[in-house]
Amino acid sequence: MSVPPRPSLTLQQRRVRLMLATFPMIVVTGYVLYKRLVLGEPQKRFSRPSDSATVPGVQRAKMETEKPKEG
């Protein structure tokens, strides 16, 4: 059972498809920028956990490798 080949799209059809695909992204980006620049909403940032908090045993390994201070 063979699938017939798709007919190629005309230039106008490709342009309309591109507009339909990009229009939602442009609207959302514009809305977010409006909220930030006009309304003064702060930019959302993702918090990064510290390296020692993400890898278990890192603090213990750091303590074992540090040399004791001689006074």
C-alpha positions as CSV (number, residue, x, y, z in Angstrom):
1,M,0.0,0.0,0.0
2,S,1.7,3.1,-1.2
3,V,1.1,6.6,0.0
4,P,0.6,9.1,-2.8
5,P,3.0,12.0,-2.8
6,R,1.9,15.4,-1.4
7,P,1.4,18.1,-3.9
8,S,3.9,20.9,-3.3
9,L,2.5,24.1,-1.8
10,T,2.4,27.3,-3.7
11,L,4.3,30.4,-2.5
12,Q,1.2,32.0,-1.1
13,Q,0.2,28.8,0.8
14,R,3.7,28.6,2.3
15,R,3.5,32.2,3.4
16,V,0.1,31.7,5.1
17,R,1.4,28.6,6.8
18,L,4.4,30.5,8.1
19,M,2.2,33.4,9.4
20,L,-0.1,30.9,11.2
21,A,2.8,29.2,12.8
22,T,4.6,32.4,14.0
23,F,1.7,34.6,14.9
24,P,1.0,33.0,18.3
25,M,4.7,33.4,19.3
26,I,4.8,37.0,18.3
27,V,1.6,37.8,20.3
28,V,2.9,36.1,23.4
29,T,6.3,37.7,23.2
30,G,4.7,41.1,22.7
31,Y,2.4,40.6,25.7
32,V,5.3,39.6,28.0
33,L,7.4,42.6,26.9
34,Y,4.4,44.9,27.4
35,K,4.0,43.6,31.0
36,R,7.7,44.0,31.7
37,L,8.3,47.4,30.0
38,V,5.0,49.2,30.5
39,L,3.5,47.7,33.6
40,G,6.9,47.3,35.3
41,E,6.6,43.6,36.1
42,P,10.0,42.1,37.0
43,Q,11.6,39.6,34.7
44,K,11.1,36.0,35.8
45,R,14.3,34.2,36.7
46,F,14.9,30.6,37.4
47,S,16.8,30.0,40.6
48,R,19.9,27.9,40.4
49,P,20.6,25.6,43.3
50,S,24.2,25.7,44.5
51,D,26.5,23.0,43.4
52,S,26.8,21.5,46.9
53,A,23.1,21.2,47.2
54,T,22.6,19.3,44.0
55,V,25.3,16.7,44.4
56,P,25.1,14.6,47.5
57,G,28.3,14.2,49.4
58,V,30.0,17.2,47.9
59,Q,30.3,19.2,51.1
60,R,31.7,16.1,52.9
61,A,34.3,15.6,50.1
62,K,35.2,19.3,50.3
63,M,35.8,19.1,54.1
64,E,37.9,16.0,53.7
65,T,40.2,17.6,51.1
66,E,40.6,20.9,53.0
67,K,43.8,21.1,55.0
68,P,43.3,22.0,58.7
69,K,44.6,25.4,59.6
70,E,47.6,25.4,61.9
71,G,47.6,28.2,64.3
